[in-house]
Amino acid sequence: MKPIVRFENLGTIDYQEAWDYQEKLFSATVNRKIENRKTDTPVPTENYLLFCEHPHVFTLGKSGKESHLLLNNKGLEENEAKYYKINRGGDITYHGPGQLIGYPIFDLEYFFSDIHKYMRFLEEAVIQTIKEFGIIGGRVEGLTGVWVDFDGPNPRKICAMGVKSSRWVTMHGIGFNVNSNLDYFNFIVPCGIDDKAVTSMEKELGAPVNMEAVQTILKEKLAQQFDYIYA
């Protein structure tokens, strides 16, 4: 029997509000797994996939450097952006309108107990999604995420990734540039990488892309990649 995932589209939501909601679902799943170890009648955990967009915000992962944010408090205010230090892996990144955020809160014991494989599956779902629009994406050796011109002279990141996991439960996820304002990436050293560019589907195609169409396809590709069904 295939795993079941509950899908929610949160629309445009403040980063802190979405983070709190993730934490609620994540903690409930982890705690249930802990309690299940103490009983002969375990209660199944649940899996969730959240889609949303955020107002302008910069987030710094546990392995990041604060110096990779190139704005001071006044600069953040002038650009209507917020800044958070958060509990995912990775360095600094930007989220904002036109960027599709995907937060899988998965109990990987339904799928496989391998975080590196999990990251590669997320990447592959995005690679297959942009392929539907005629964009060829791939990976750059040693770097996380999805890249355009990945084996050429000018690799450009179209999707960033950072996750947290505990007891094989995941949170955080992907920031997928669909119609993003790429100017905001000039205010950071994206993911700590200062020698490679950032791009979006809109930039690569030369015109805005229908966000709902991208959401629909990515939702399908994730289900195919992880071999689950939606509740």
GIKASUL-V296391 format. One record per pair of residues at least 12 apart in sequence whose ideal C-beta (glycine too) atoms are under 6 Angstrom apart, sorted by the first residue. I is the first residue (numbers start at 1). GAP is how many residues later the second one is. If there is no record, write none. Layout:
{{I,GAP} {I,GAP}}
This chain:
{{2,226} {2,227} {3,107} {3,225} {4,225} {4,227} {5,42} {5,44} {5,223} {5,225} {6,42} {6,225} {7,42} {7,223} {8,42} {9,42} {10,40} {10,42} {12,41} {13,39} {15,39} {15,42} {18,34} {22,81} {22,149} {25,23} {25,80} {26,79} {26,145} {29,16} {29,78} {29,140} {30,136} {30,137} {30,139} {32,13} {33,134} {45,62} {47,59} {47,60} {48,57} {49,55} {50,53} {51,51} {51,164} {52,49} {53,44} {54,41} {56,24} {56,25} {56,40} {57,25} {57,38} {58,25} {58,36} {58,130} {59,25} {59,27} {59,34} {60,25} {60,32} {61,27} {61,28} {61,29} {61,30} {61,101} {64,27} {64,28} {68,23} {68,24} {68,120} {68,121} {68,124} {69,23} {69,119} {70,117} {71,116} {87,77} {88,74} {88,75} {88,76} {88,84} {89,73} {90,72} {91,100} {91,101} {92,96} {93,67} {93,82} {93,98} {94,90} {94,91} {94,94} {95,80} {96,88} {98,80} {98,81} {98,82} {99,76} {99,78} {99,81} {100,76} {100,78} {100,114} {101,74} {102,71} {102,72} {103,70} {104,66} {104,69} {105,66} {106,64} {107,62} {108,60} {109,59} {111,115} {113,55} {115,50} {121,104} {122,39} {122,52} {123,23} {124,101} {125,96} {125,97} {125,100} {126,20} {126,33} {126,50} {127,19} {128,93} {129,88} {129,89} {129,92} {132,85} {135,69} {138,12} {140,15} {144,17} {145,12} {145,14} {145,15} {145,16} {146,12} {146,13} {148,51} {148,56} {155,41} {156,41} {156,43} {157,41} {158,19} {158,41} {159,15} {159,17} {160,15} {160,31} {161,13} {177,23} {178,23} {178,31} {178,33} {178,36} {179,23} {179,29} {180,20} {182,16} {185,13}}
